[in-house]
Amino acid sequence: MMNAFVWTLWLLAGLIFLLSTRNPIYLIITLAGLFILGNRLAKAKHISAWVRSNLRFLLTMLLLSTLINGLFSHAGETVLFTIPPSWPLIGGNITLESLAYGAVNGLVIGALYILFNIINLALSIKQITRLIPRAFHPIAMMVTIALTFFPSIQRRAREIKEAQMIRGNPMKKISDWLPILIPLLVTSLENAFLLAESMTARGFHKQVDLRTPRNLISLILGAFAVFSGWILQLYRYPAWITIVLYLIGGGLILLTLILIGKQTKITRYHHEGWTRLDILMSSVILVYLISFAYVSLADRLSTLSYSPYPYISIPVVQTLGVLFCLLPVFPMVLPRYD
């Protein structure tokens, strides 16, 4: 498998592309690549129903988004039928353009869901929690413990339920389930106390306080710079001003988290290494991100945006746009996926 950091870059590139385009053809090509990659990863983990479950979610989002946008947005010139204006909220013309725009939004939502689903397949819980900055190590530890103990709580609840049924509890009414709560709560508290004692014996304790004045001022200034860049972008100020503010704000937040993380002592018994393929893959994704940023700022790829209003039209496709849709196939070129 690839390094977790490489998968993070892949996720970032996918998010940027999906949130930057509304062209349905680009979205369909990207979804096809995501399904192919997800199917390969799912087969490696013996998950045969991965494609069916994600396809079901995608179709559900398409249907819901199309209906919601069609009922509440009455823009467009191609009127299919009219709901009486006296009906609150949904009264008005139902247009083909509003249905089409809702379908496009459904494609985006479905693609984002599948993107994160692939990350869940590709990375283990330990790898995902290690991606959390070291400044938030206690949070990462807490999330890991919660995710690890959840299956044991489910197993314990099932055992208590079987014991209650043996004692003659039919477990049909809500009140029949109450005897499960007290034993499950007592058992969970006992396990929590034992875990807390063992972690204290191993030296785990609160190490860094994020609420020191220096850290708070640095994080507030960084967030203010990012927010200012976003506001100036809304008012169509020059692009270089917003980019500079984004870089300053993001860099300040990142630097603060790095400095805090250096004060956090963590003992790891296994370090995830880097291979030549990981370096090659990360380099390709970085080139992809830089190229996409340049093309977007230089307005070389105008077909990313698509609007069916006021009249629906066939989306325009550029070869360069199709090349940017091929991000999901990047991990599949590695020999380990052959």
Secondary structure, 3 states (H helix, E strand, C coil): CCCHHHHHHHHHHHHHHHHHCCCHHHHHHHHHHHHHHHHHHHHHCCCCCHHHHHHHHHHHHHHHHHHHHHHHCCCCCCEEEEECCCCCCCCEEEEHHHHHHHHHHHHHHHHHHHHHHHHHHHCCHHHHHHCCCHHHHHHHHHHHHHHHHHHHHHHHHHHHHHHHHHCCCCCCCHHHHHHHHHHHHHHHHHHHHHHHHHHHHCCCCCCCCCCCHHHHHHHHHHHHHHHHHHHHHHCCCCHHHHHHHHHHHHHHHHHHHHHHHHCCCCCCCCCCCCCHHHHHHHHHHHHHHHHHHHHHHCCCCHHHCCCCCCCCCCCCCCHHHHHHCCHHHHHHHCHHHC
